[in-house]
Amino acid sequence: MSGTPCYPYPPMTDPTLIRNFSIIAHIDHGKSTLADRMLEVTHTIADRDMMEQVLDSMDIERERGITIKAQAVRLYYEASDGQTYQLNLIDTPGHVDFTYEVSRSLAACEGVLLVVDATQGVEAQTVANAQLAMNAHLEIVPLINKIDLPAADPERVRREIEEGLAIPADEAVLTSGKTGEGVHDALEAVVRYIPAPAGDPDAPLKALIFDSYFDAYRGVVALIRVVDGSVSKGMKVRMLATQTVTDVEEVGVRRPANVPVDELGVGEVGYLITGLKDPSLVKVGDTVTLAKHGTVDPLPGYREVKPMVYTGLFPIDGDQYPELRDALDKLQLNDPALIYDPESSHALGFGFRVGFLGLLHMEVVKERLEREFDLDLLATAPSVEYHVFKTNGTSEFIHSPQDMPDPGTIDHMEEPYLKVTVLVPPAYIGAVMELAEEHRASFKDMQYLSKTTVELHYEMPLSELIMDYFDQLKSRTKGYASLDYEYIGYRPGDLVKLDVLLANKPVDALSFIVHKDKAYARGKILTEKLREIIPRQLFEVPIQAAIGGRIIARETVKAKRKDVLAKCYGGDITRKRKLLEKQKKGKKRMKNVGNIEVPQEAFMAILKVDD
Amino acid sequence: MTSASDIPALPEHLYVHVPLCRTKCAYCDFFSVAEADLPLCVDALTGALVGQTLAWAQRGLALRPLQTLYIGGGTPTMLGPALAGLVDALATHIGVATGAEVTVEAKPDSLDDALVALLAEAGVTRVSLGVQSFHDDVLRTLGRAHDATRAIAAARSVRKWNLDLSIDLMCGIPGQSMGSWLASVEHAIATGAGHVSVYPLSLESGTPLAAEVLLGRFAEPDPDIAADMMIAAGEILAAAGFERYEVANYAKPGAQSRHNTAYWTGKEYLGAGPGAHGMLSATTARASGFVVPESAARVRYAIACELERGLQSVPRVEVETLTAEEAAREDVMLGLRLTRGVDVVLVEGARVGGVLEHFVGTGLVERADDRWRLTERGWLLGNEVFGDVWAGE
């Protein structure tokens, strides 16, 4: 991908001619396509190099239409006032898993374009992202997209924005990322409504790291926004949170390919090559300043990113363990939020306990490991991090059911809770309430954002959210509900470990932690599910669910009695062999647990107990 | 110097596929066309099948008479009197050994007394009658064109002209009761057949019956019920003097199918007609003009499932080659289908002794008198063993 610069690069732009903005939207509202059009109309990318979702460089991002990594690209735009402006577009992840990353990207901006789909209207992540922008005191420019669609209803959406978000939408820009209509208006609005950055050019350097990535040749590259002062090649800088000192090997701007510049000044956005080989030293949200006589006041908002969801990842073929470790090492270079520790399971052999920001993050990582590194992986049911308080006064965090201490030694346990926001048409309130009840959610409040949209707030354990809650919410509301959540801390819960036994032997990888009141029902449904999932073997396989040695549910997979291809038509042996090969291949994809062939989905079956 | 005896000979077993059916049965995914769709007349079809077979005799292989000839389909009996002509032509031009087994597959609805007489005269020795069931409701589920009365009449004709009779029966059919199944087995025995094949229905994707099951109009065949039916049939047949000599085949003494046994014992066979299969040693294959890699020991070919290219005298074929070791594993895999099992020497040659040993532990395989064979329990769980044998150690 190569940019075709149509404007010269001034060494530094007068801050009054700079606009830093981000585009925020609910998933699928057309954010990335709109960004594509902006790159086109500003000739940042030549038409011949244009492809869809330019800023989403990962295959998975393009296929799923999601943004995982933040991106920054500089555009030059000649506005109707005759001036040429430097616009820095910071593309943010759109998913709730990455809320912290989004907040840091927003901190690098003075304003946002709030994109709302002209057919879908305001959805949960529209609200959540708008709130993030408001909390960051950003100028919000509403933009109604996809006006080319026959079902587009900009008037209704305009009302939703005003009534639901309290954002004046009289002058909302109407656009179509698909046809390109309104894209110039959007850029004009950026220039007109979003404030120019303010900063002190004479103060010591102060810049925000809003993302970073690892370049195999050049080490860690930070994406930064300069707040005060300036940064140039050869300077010695310090990262305040990690107290890392390094030389600046290069600074530049992304168009979207890297283009080196001499210096980045107040308000400018660009990249900084640190030469560091350890990505953990360059943290999103950290502040870069001068190594000597720099500022001691970090920019606000920095925090350590903590994984919320944990799962065991095991290679189906045990020999692939070293490859899995290498692959995780490599992914982590560009994804510091990914953490992992070796884990061994009696049932599954050697693997890793991997921590993720959320379920999407987990799915994406697993898919990348399988696709980019050609691994065949088995994932165990995701779990959260529990806080166990023991009778002897000590406490520990556990993120795997296997680590749960003997119940006799436990005084009480706590689990992470979320504040959950659901936006839904009023007709589905009942369905949402019912689902909430099934997931131990406590209702907080409800308000009408408009005649067509109700906002409900709940508090619920994270462990319940990852238990198929989102899929169920979607299916019970016919896809109308949208969801957002934020972490609100630990709360006590009456939790027990439920073990699953196959052929009378406990299978550690199938055990899970569950609320006592739910244990019996979940155990029963799980054993039923497992009976359907586990194919018949040459011998009978009893499936049992147990709490602390007491069996609470039992099912049996009967022994297989018939498996033979009888008819041979005209000596077609090849066909027979092919069928046998196919059957054999199917078995290979299963995990052999104590002589029982267990399909991969068995380890995720607990997530499907609501079906 | 190459002496005449070094020239590879024509295989002694020939399968001819007649790709013609009045109606397609609901469970069948083999190649056939309806008569109305046949772009050529029956005589031309017969001529093409003969022509393709004769072309083999002109490929430089030494001629020798056939030990078995099997005309299958499709529905060979739909050729009517031309079927007798086909047998006659093959016997005249290729040659059939004295005492050879000449089988014709037949469906009851296209086999009458007059046709049986013609076939007997042309040298057919055996008729394999696709009855499937003597229960009319079950026959309708299968989409068969005949009823039980017609099946009994056809069987009578075969016996009347003193031909060996084999009857195909199918179990595990949606809606089929155990009672109806056992009655069908009894009926088959009563026809005087010396050979009975007992198959569980297998749902092949893309067939109308599989679609009905997917749509929920029929219950998916329960493998346990099919197993019970296979076992019950075996008991009744044994009591009537039949011996199970292969997974699905029962015969009175001396009435085993020699043609099918050739498939299970690694004998070379030719296939002719669209959709037919053949197996040759690499040597024979080379001598007959196949280009075969150095490493190959065995060649399997399948003739294209289309009338135009499948009926040419040198038809379009898909070829698969096997190394000596693969061929040996295949022989073990196929030989284990036979009740008598396979010789330890063959198993050692295929290097699958360890695989079989493992199944001794699970009770599917036993070894006695220097032979490996499936146990009674292993009989209906053959795929467990076959798949691992084919995969090797």
Contacts between the chains, C-beta under 8 A, distances in Angstrom:
chain1	res1	chain2	res2	distance
A	538	B	362	5.3
A	538	B	364	7.4
A	538	B	381	6.9
A	538	B	384	6.6
A	539	B	362	7.9
A	558	B	224	7.5
A	560	B	223	7.6
A	560	B	381	6.7
A	561	B	223	6.6
A	561	B	224	5.7
A	561	B	227	4.1
A	561	B	380	6.2
A	561	B	381	7.3
A	562	B	200	6.8
A	562	B	223	4.6
A	562	B	224	7.3
A	562	B	226	5.7
A	562	B	227	3.9
A	562	B	230	7.1
A	562	B	380	4.5
A	562	B	381	7.0
A	563	B	223	7.6
A	563	B	380	7.3
A	563	B	381	5.2
A	563	B	382	7.2
A	563	B	383	4.3
A	563	B	384	6.0
A	564	B	200	7.7
A	564	B	247	5.8
A	564	B	379	7.6
A	564	B	380	5.5
A	564	B	381	6.7
A	564	B	382	4.2
A	564	B	383	5.5
A	565	B	202	7.1
A	565	B	382	7.7
A	565	B	383	6.4
A	566	B	198	7.7
A	566	B	199	4.5
A	566	B	200	5.9
A	566	B	202	7.6
A	566	B	247	5.6
A	566	B	248	3.9
A	567	B	199	4.8
A	567	B	202	7.1
A	567	B	248	6.9
A	568	B	260	6.9
A	568	B	263	6.2
A	569	B	30	5.6
A	569	B	72	7.3
A	570	B	15	5.1
A	570	B	17	5.8
A	570	B	70	7.7
A	570	B	72	5.2
A	570	B	271	6.6
A	570	B	275	7.4
A	570	B	276	5.7
A	570	B	277	5.7
A	571	B	15	5.7
A	571	B	263	4.7
A	571	B	269	5.9
A	571	B	271	6.6
A	571	B	277	4.8
A	571	B	278	7.5
A	571	B	279	6.8
A	572	B	277	4.8
A	572	B	302	7.2
A	573	B	263	6.9
A	573	B	277	7.3
A	573	B	279	7.1
A	573	B	300	6.5
A	573	B	330	6.9
A	573	B	334	6.8
A	574	B	277	7.1
A	574	B	300	5.3
A	574	B	302	6.7
A	574	B	320	5.6
A	576	B	386	8.0
A	577	B	330	7.1
A	577	B	333	7.7
A	577	B	390	5.8
A	580	B	333	7.9
A	580	B	383	6.3
A	580	B	386	5.5
A	580	B	387	4.1
A	580	B	390	5.4
A	581	B	387	7.5
A	581	B	390	7.1
A	581	B	391	7.7
A	583	B	383	6.3
A	583	B	387	5.5
A	584	B	387	4.6
A	584	B	388	7.5
A	584	B	390	7.8
A	584	B	391	5.6
